[in-house]
């Protein structure tokens, strides 16, 4: 399991990580943004589930898969940049992201 941390609201994923694991940051109220290294290719289910303070996400071009319910319940999420490299987005990946305007 990768060692994730949150500093001043920013989720940090170590360089060399290839998968953000299921539930990695689930229900982290203090998470407002995330730094995803170019080594990450997949984000597993519920990785950011219920992160109500998460406002925007930029995914690197290395991402190919966003599994189901990944950002479910991220009610403050207003923007996410999804690169062309993403080939699969699971069901309910953005469920409850009512403020999402940019994708």
N, C-alpha and C positions, 0 to 999 in steps of 0.2 A: 504494500500500500504506500502510495506517495505521501510525503509529508506536506500538508497544506497549512497555510497560516493566513491570518488576517492582520494587517497593520494599518491603522488609521482608516478602517473601512474598506481597504483594498485587499481582495483575495489574491494570494500569491501562490502560483503553481510552479514547482521547481522545473528548471530547464531539463530537458531529457525525458520528461513525463510524456507518455504517448496516449494515455487514457485518463480522463477525469472520471473517477470511479463513482458508482451509484451512491447517491446520498452524500457526496463529498462535503458540500456546504449546506445541506438541507436545513432549513429553518434558522439560518444565521441572520438574525435581525440586524446585526451591525454591518453586514456586507453591503457596500454601496456600488462597488465596481470590481472588476476582475481583470487580472493580467494573465493571458493565456499564451504560453510560449509556442513557437512554430513547430515544436516537436509533437504537439497534441493532434491526434487524428480522429479521436472519437470522444464524445461526451455521453456517458451512460445515463440511464433513467434516474430521475429525481436528483440529479447532481446539484441543482440550485433550487429545488422544490421549496416553496414558502419563504424565499428570501425577499421579504416585503420592502426592504430598503434598496434593493438592486435597481439602479436606474438605467444603465446602458451597458452594452456588451459589444466588443469588437472581436470577431472570431478570425484567427489567422487562416491563411490560404491552405494550410495543412489539414484542416478539418474536413472530413468526408461524411461523417455520420453524427446526427443529433438524435439520441434515442427518445422514447416516449416519456412524457411528463418532465422533461429536463428542466424547463423553466416554469412549470405549473405553479400558479399562485404568486408569481413575482409581480405584484400589483402596481409597483412603482416603475416598472420597466417601460420606458418610452421609446427606446431605440435599440436596434440590434443590426449589425452589419453581417449579412450571411454571404460568404464568398461563393463563387461559382463552383468551387471544389466540393461543396456539399452535395452528395448524391442521394442521401436519405434523411428524412425528418420524420420521426416517429409520431404516432397519435398523441394528441394532447400535449405536444412539446411546449406550446405557448398558451395552454389553457389558463384562463383567469388573468391574462395580461391585457387588461382592458384599456390601458393607456398606450399600448404599443401602436406607434404611428409610422415608424420607419423600419422597413425590413429588406 
